[in-house]
């Protein structure tokens, strides 16, 4: 039976073909404990989380579509993600982790399968790959040419250099989890200020997601600053379900309530939940 929260049985909805795009969850994960894990991981799955679990959760909370993000602990093995997209192509899109030497034809095949972003999960790394080097600049260019954005998860203080380095290729960038700002500097940190500048300049989007990953800093302050810099058309929302390593006390409905507190204007929330993801992920 599908589970709308880890370990809690839910109701299985009827999944149909094409449906009108309503509200979209732009950051969630599916996983299984049987899948091979990469060696340098900083988390791992505790339960099997199936795509039907996610779709049931969306239906129960009044959402119509979702974006599945490749977990870092599977590395470039996107097979579980691609299988889910193949079975529910109208309701789902995804972001994949790929090798920087991926061929153009493989990139085009990912797009055709429903992938809309190439994910760089560079969080908690002592040394980052050389984003300015030929290998990664070629990856960014190939992503751009295939219609894929670059999804970036990294400590906020590193954004001041990374954002312009990636954008130099012409690729669009989607930044995870409020930009993961440094809690002590908050909205005044150099990385977060660079993120605000990038939003204002275009070609960059931010996910309002995972407030529990902000080191106790108030998410509402970041949301207000991001909204002022780029407008609702540069923001999307994600639940980060099933909240890997932060499962305790999390509830999906509360994640949606958090967004209402961060963005009290209904028109802005509609743009963030529906209009921006529809354009960004091609629903």
LUMKE-553602 format. One record per residue (C-alpha): residue number from 1; residue in three letters; chain; x, y, z. Coordinates in nm, 3 decimals. Each point is the difference from the previous one (the first is absolute). Example, Ala and Ser with C-alpha at 12.3 -4.5 7.8 and 13.67 -1.06 7.14 Angstrom:
LUMKE-553602
{r 1 ALA A {1.230 -0.450 0.780}}
{r 2 SER A {0.137 0.344 -0.066}}
***
This chain:
LUMKE-553602
{r 1 UNK A {0.000 0.000 0.000}}
{r 2 UNK A {0.132 0.349 -0.080}}
{r 3 UNK A {0.110 0.215 0.292}}
{r 4 UNK A {-0.073 0.371 0.010}}
{r 5 UNK A {0.246 0.042 0.286}}
{r 6 UNK A {0.277 -0.251 0.065}}
{r 7 UNK A {-0.168 -0.287 0.180}}
{r 8 UNK A {-0.355 0.139 -0.014}}
{r 9 UNK A {-0.250 -0.157 -0.244}}
{r 10 UNK A {-0.175 0.234 -0.239}}
{r 11 UNK A {-0.268 -0.007 -0.267}}
{r 12 UNK A {0.092 -0.095 -0.355}}
{r 13 UNK A {-0.155 0.241 -0.252}}
{r 14 UNK A {-0.088 -0.089 -0.356}}
{r 15 UNK A {0.274 0.120 -0.234}}
{r 16 UNK A {-0.117 0.110 -0.342}}
{r 17 UNK A {0.181 0.135 -0.303}}
{r 18 UNK A {0.035 0.368 -0.080}}
{r 19 UNK A {-0.151 0.225 0.264}}
{r 20 UNK A {-0.024 0.373 0.053}}
{r 21 UNK A {0.301 0.137 0.179}}
{r 22 UNK A {-0.095 0.117 0.347}}
{r 23 UNK A {0.242 0.036 0.287}}
{r 24 UNK A {0.343 -0.159 -0.041}}
{r 25 UNK A {0.246 -0.138 0.253}}
{r 26 UNK A {0.338 0.076 -0.157}}
{r 27 UNK A {0.229 -0.198 0.231}}
{r 28 UNK A {-0.062 -0.353 0.124}}
{r 29 UNK A {0.177 -0.335 -0.008}}
{r 30 UNK A {-0.077 -0.366 -0.053}}
{r 31 UNK A {0.236 -0.273 0.118}}
{r 32 UNK A {0.048 -0.362 0.089}}
{r 33 UNK A {0.234 -0.162 0.249}}
{r 34 UNK A {0.091 -0.262 -0.262}}
{r 35 UNK A {0.167 0.245 -0.240}}
{r 36 UNK A {0.381 0.023 -0.001}}
{r 37 UNK A {0.135 0.304 0.189}}
{r 38 UNK A {0.305 0.211 -0.081}}
{r 39 UNK A {0.291 -0.011 0.241}}
{r 40 UNK A {0.032 0.372 0.078}}
{r 41 UNK A {-0.363 0.053 0.106}}
{r 42 UNK A {-0.110 0.210 0.300}}
{r 43 UNK A {-0.344 -0.164 0.030}}
{r 44 UNK A {-0.182 -0.317 -0.104}}
{r 45 UNK A {-0.358 -0.131 -0.027}}
{r 46 UNK A {-0.170 -0.141 0.307}}
{r 47 UNK A {-0.315 -0.125 -0.176}}
{r 48 UNK A {-0.122 -0.087 -0.347}}
{r 49 UNK A {-0.175 0.310 -0.135}}
{r 50 UNK A {-0.185 -0.079 -0.324}}
{r 51 UNK A {-0.123 0.241 -0.265}}
{r 52 UNK A {-0.358 -0.104 0.078}}
{r 53 UNK A {0.058 0.112 0.358}}
{r 54 UNK A {0.090 0.344 -0.129}}
{r 55 UNK A {-0.292 0.025 -0.241}}
{r 56 UNK A {-0.241 -0.107 0.274}}
{r 57 UNK A {0.143 0.268 0.227}}
{r 58 UNK A {-0.044 0.265 -0.268}}
{r 59 UNK A {-0.364 -0.098 -0.055}}
{r 60 UNK A {-0.078 0.000 0.371}}
{r 61 UNK A {0.139 0.353 0.033}}
{r 62 UNK A {-0.158 0.152 -0.308}}
{r 63 UNK A {0.302 0.002 -0.230}}
{r 64 UNK A {-0.001 -0.131 -0.355}}
{r 65 UNK A {0.362 -0.035 -0.113}}
{r 66 UNK A {0.348 -0.051 0.140}}
{r 67 UNK A {0.372 0.017 -0.069}}
{r 68 UNK A {0.220 -0.287 0.118}}
{r 69 UNK A {0.357 0.089 0.091}}
{r 70 UNK A {0.269 -0.266 -0.029}}
{r 71 UNK A {0.135 -0.079 0.348}}
{r 72 UNK A {0.373 0.052 0.034}}
{r 73 UNK A {0.050 -0.344 0.155}}
{r 74 UNK A {-0.075 -0.169 -0.336}}
{r 75 UNK A {0.251 0.209 -0.193}}
{r 76 UNK A {-0.047 -0.018 -0.376}}
{r 77 UNK A {-0.221 -0.311 0.012}}
{r 78 UNK A {-0.328 0.169 -0.092}}
{r 79 UNK A {-0.182 -0.325 -0.084}}
{r 80 UNK A {-0.255 0.022 0.284}}
{r 81 UNK A {-0.084 0.359 -0.091}}
{r 82 UNK A {-0.024 -0.070 -0.374}}
{r 83 UNK A {-0.229 -0.297 0.060}}
{r 84 UNK A {-0.237 0.222 0.199}}
{r 85 UNK A {-0.005 0.263 -0.273}}
{r 86 UNK A {-0.070 -0.261 -0.264}}
{r 87 UNK A {-0.306 -0.123 0.189}}
{r 88 UNK A {-0.149 0.340 0.083}}
{r 89 UNK A {0.124 0.231 -0.278}}
{r 90 UNK A {-0.286 0.249 0.026}}
{r 91 UNK A {0.025 0.060 0.373}}
{r 92 UNK A {0.373 -0.013 0.063}}
{r 93 UNK A {0.326 0.166 -0.100}}
{r 94 UNK A {0.345 -0.061 0.143}}
{r 95 UNK A {0.353 0.124 0.057}}
{r 96 UNK A {0.284 -0.249 -0.052}}
{r 97 UNK A {0.360 -0.034 0.114}}
{r 98 UNK A {0.233 -0.063 -0.293}}
{r 99 UNK A {0.368 -0.043 -0.072}}
{r 100 UNK A {0.159 0.322 -0.132}}
{r 101 UNK A {0.109 -0.184 -0.316}}
{r 102 UNK A {-0.357 -0.099 -0.094}}
{r 103 UNK A {-0.054 -0.003 -0.375}}
{r 104 UNK A {-0.237 0.237 -0.180}}
{r 105 UNK A {-0.220 -0.291 -0.109}}
{r 106 UNK A {-0.034 -0.121 0.358}}
{r 107 UNK A {-0.095 0.349 0.111}}
{r 108 UNK A {-0.267 0.017 -0.269}}
{r 109 UNK A {-0.131 -0.341 0.108}}
{r 110 UNK A {-0.031 0.123 0.359}}
{r 111 UNK A {-0.207 0.296 -0.116}}
{r 112 UNK A {-0.226 -0.230 -0.203}}
{r 113 UNK A {-0.052 -0.215 0.311}}
{r 114 UNK A {-0.128 0.296 0.206}}
{r 115 UNK A {0.325 0.118 0.159}}
{r 116 UNK A {0.018 0.379 0.012}}
{r 117 UNK A {0.311 0.062 0.208}}
{r 118 UNK A {0.351 -0.125 0.066}}
{r 119 UNK A {0.064 -0.007 0.372}}
{r 120 UNK A {0.326 0.102 0.167}}
{r 121 UNK A {-0.029 -0.112 0.362}}
{r 122 UNK A {0.328 0.146 0.123}}
{r 123 UNK A {-0.110 0.044 0.359}}
{r 124 UNK A {0.241 -0.103 0.278}}
{r 125 UNK A {0.300 -0.032 -0.230}}
{r 126 UNK A {0.342 0.110 0.116}}
{r 127 UNK A {0.110 0.052 -0.359}}
{r 128 UNK A {-0.236 0.087 -0.284}}
{r 129 UNK A {0.039 -0.110 -0.359}}
{r 130 UNK A {0.139 0.267 -0.231}}
{r 131 UNK A {-0.315 0.164 -0.131}}
{r 132 UNK A {0.211 0.242 -0.205}}
{r 133 UNK A {0.198 -0.277 -0.169}}
{r 134 UNK A {-0.060 -0.129 -0.350}}
{r 135 UNK A {-0.174 -0.320 0.112}}
{r 136 UNK A {-0.274 0.167 0.203}}
{r 137 UNK A {-0.038 0.295 -0.234}}
{r 138 UNK A {-0.066 -0.253 -0.276}}
{r 139 UNK A {-0.259 -0.169 0.223}}
{r 140 UNK A {-0.176 0.330 0.066}}
{r 141 UNK A {-0.002 0.086 -0.369}}
{r 142 UNK A {-0.141 -0.340 -0.092}}
{r 143 UNK A {-0.267 0.038 0.266}}
{r 144 UNK A {-0.093 0.340 -0.142}}
{r 145 UNK A {-0.018 -0.138 -0.354}}
{r 146 UNK A {-0.217 -0.293 0.113}}
{r 147 UNK A {-0.247 0.229 0.178}}
{r 148 UNK A {0.113 -0.102 0.348}}
{r 149 UNK A {0.082 0.229 0.289}}
{r 150 UNK A {0.274 -0.055 0.256}}
{r 151 UNK A {-0.137 -0.076 0.346}}
{r 152 UNK A {0.246 0.103 0.270}}
{r 153 UNK A {0.018 -0.101 0.364}}
{r 154 UNK A {0.304 0.142 0.178}}
{r 155 UNK A {0.079 0.204 0.309}}
{r 156 UNK A {-0.118 0.356 -0.053}}
{r 157 UNK A {0.338 0.161 0.051}}
{r 158 UNK A {0.121 -0.175 -0.318}}
{r 159 UNK A {-0.271 0.150 -0.221}}
{r 160 UNK A {0.179 0.330 -0.056}}
{r 161 UNK A {0.252 -0.180 -0.219}}
{r 162 UNK A {-0.202 -0.296 -0.127}}
{r 163 UNK A {-0.307 0.180 -0.133}}
{r 164 UNK A {0.180 0.226 -0.249}}
{r 165 UNK A {0.230 -0.288 -0.094}}
{r 166 UNK A {-0.294 -0.219 -0.100}}
{r 167 UNK A {-0.198 0.283 -0.157}}
{r 168 UNK A {0.302 0.084 -0.220}}
{r 169 UNK A {-0.102 -0.299 -0.212}}
{r 170 UNK A {-0.348 0.139 -0.056}}
{r 171 UNK A {-0.161 -0.282 0.197}}
{r 172 UNK A {-0.289 0.081 0.230}}
{r 173 UNK A {0.052 -0.077 0.369}}
{r 174 UNK A {-0.246 -0.121 0.265}}
{r 175 UNK A {0.136 0.030 0.354}}
{r 176 UNK A {-0.121 -0.239 0.268}}
{r 177 UNK A {-0.122 0.072 0.353}}
{r 178 UNK A {-0.003 0.382 0.015}}
{r 179 UNK A {0.363 -0.001 -0.117}}
{r 180 UNK A {0.111 -0.168 0.326}}
{r 181 UNK A {0.110 0.335 0.150}}
{r 182 UNK A {0.252 0.014 0.282}}
{r 183 UNK A {-0.214 0.042 0.317}}
{r 184 UNK A {0.230 0.248 0.175}}
{r 185 UNK A {-0.001 0.249 -0.288}}
{r 186 UNK A {-0.362 -0.059 -0.102}}
{r 187 UNK A {-0.131 0.219 -0.280}}
{r 188 UNK A {0.315 0.215 0.012}}
{r 189 UNK A {0.244 -0.279 -0.090}}
{r 190 UNK A {0.202 0.042 -0.317}}
{r 191 UNK A {-0.134 -0.322 -0.150}}
{r 192 UNK A {-0.363 0.088 0.066}}
{r 193 UNK A {0.051 0.351 -0.137}}
{r 194 UNK A {0.149 -0.157 -0.313}}
{r 195 UNK A {-0.309 -0.219 -0.025}}
{r 196 UNK A {-0.225 0.305 0.023}}
{r 197 UNK A {0.200 0.168 -0.276}}
{r 198 UNK A {-0.029 -0.313 -0.214}}
{r 199 UNK A {-0.377 -0.007 0.044}}
{r 200 UNK A {-0.028 0.362 -0.102}}
{r 201 UNK A {0.222 -0.064 -0.303}}
{r 202 UNK A {-0.208 -0.287 -0.138}}
{r 203 UNK A {0.077 -0.359 -0.091}}
{r 204 UNK A {-0.003 -0.108 0.366}}
{r 205 UNK A {-0.276 -0.148 0.217}}
{r 206 UNK A {-0.011 -0.103 0.368}}
{r 207 UNK A {-0.190 -0.276 0.178}}
{r 208 UNK A {-0.178 0.096 0.320}}
{r 209 UNK A {0.055 -0.334 0.168}}
{r 210 UNK A {0.142 -0.176 0.306}}
{r 211 UNK A {-0.005 0.278 0.263}}
{r 212 UNK A {0.139 -0.253 0.251}}
{r 213 UNK A {0.327 0.008 -0.197}}
{r 214 UNK A {0.058 0.369 0.077}}
{r 215 UNK A {0.175 -0.042 0.334}}
{r 216 UNK A {-0.287 0.152 0.197}}
{r 217 UNK A {-0.012 0.327 -0.195}}
{r 218 UNK A {-0.353 0.127 -0.079}}
{r 219 UNK A {-0.102 -0.113 -0.348}}
{r 220 UNK A {-0.250 0.285 -0.033}}
{r 221 UNK A {0.282 0.258 -0.007}}
{r 222 UNK A {0.166 -0.178 -0.289}}
{r 223 UNK A {-0.329 -0.045 -0.184}}
{r 224 UNK A {-0.083 0.371 0.023}}
{r 225 UNK A {0.342 0.098 -0.131}}
{r 226 UNK A {-0.017 -0.249 -0.288}}
{r 227 UNK A {-0.351 0.110 -0.093}}
{r 228 UNK A {0.106 0.365 0.000}}
{r 229 UNK A {0.303 -0.072 -0.218}}
{r 230 UNK A {-0.151 -0.219 -0.268}}
{r 231 UNK A {-0.375 -0.006 0.045}}
{r 232 UNK A {-0.216 -0.311 0.026}}
{r 233 UNK A {0.088 -0.093 -0.358}}
{r 234 UNK A {0.352 -0.092 0.118}}
{r 235 UNK A {-0.111 -0.219 0.290}}
{r 236 UNK A {-0.140 -0.351 0.031}}
{r 237 UNK A {-0.098 -0.207 0.303}}
{r 238 UNK A {0.111 -0.347 0.099}}
{r 239 UNK A {-0.089 -0.225 0.292}}
{r 240 UNK A {0.337 -0.182 0.008}}
{r 241 UNK A {-0.207 -0.309 0.081}}
{r 242 UNK A {0.079 -0.249 0.154}}
{r 243 UNK A {0.235 0.235 0.190}}
{r 244 UNK A {0.307 -0.225 0.003}}
{r 245 UNK A {0.192 0.036 0.328}}
{r 246 UNK A {-0.270 0.243 0.126}}
{r 247 UNK A {-0.303 -0.231 0.018}}
{r 248 UNK A {-0.087 0.059 0.363}}
{r 249 UNK A {-0.307 0.218 0.042}}
{r 250 UNK A {-0.041 0.086 -0.369}}
{r 251 UNK A {-0.345 0.005 -0.161}}
{r 252 UNK A {-0.085 0.078 -0.361}}
{r 253 UNK A {-0.292 0.227 0.089}}
{r 254 UNK A {0.230 0.203 0.224}}
{r 255 UNK A {0.240 0.054 -0.290}}
{r 256 UNK A {-0.284 0.159 -0.196}}
{r 257 UNK A {-0.102 0.208 0.302}}
{r 258 UNK A {0.358 0.124 0.027}}
{r 259 UNK A {-0.024 0.139 -0.352}}
{r 260 UNK A {-0.318 0.188 0.092}}
{r 261 UNK A {0.188 0.163 0.287}}
{r 262 UNK A {0.302 0.089 -0.213}}
{r 263 UNK A {-0.209 0.129 -0.293}}
{r 264 UNK A {-0.332 0.133 0.132}}
{r 265 UNK A {-0.115 0.146 -0.333}}
{r 266 UNK A {-0.226 -0.250 -0.178}}
{r 267 UNK A {0.094 0.119 -0.349}}
{r 268 UNK A {0.370 -0.043 0.074}}
{r 269 UNK A {-0.059 -0.348 0.143}}
{r 270 UNK A {-0.197 -0.099 -0.309}}
{r 271 UNK A {0.290 0.109 -0.218}}
{r 272 UNK A {0.250 -0.191 0.216}}
{r 273 UNK A {-0.209 -0.316 0.023}}
{r 274 UNK A {-0.141 -0.012 -0.353}}
{r 275 UNK A {0.115 0.251 -0.260}}
{r 276 UNK A {0.375 0.002 0.057}}
{r 277 UNK A {0.041 -0.381 0.018}}
{r 278 UNK A {-0.224 -0.046 -0.303}}
{r 279 UNK A {0.235 0.219 -0.205}}
{r 280 UNK A {0.328 -0.113 0.161}}
{r 281 UNK A {-0.062 -0.376 -0.018}}
{r 282 UNK A {-0.213 -0.011 -0.313}}
{r 283 UNK A {-0.321 -0.151 0.133}}
***
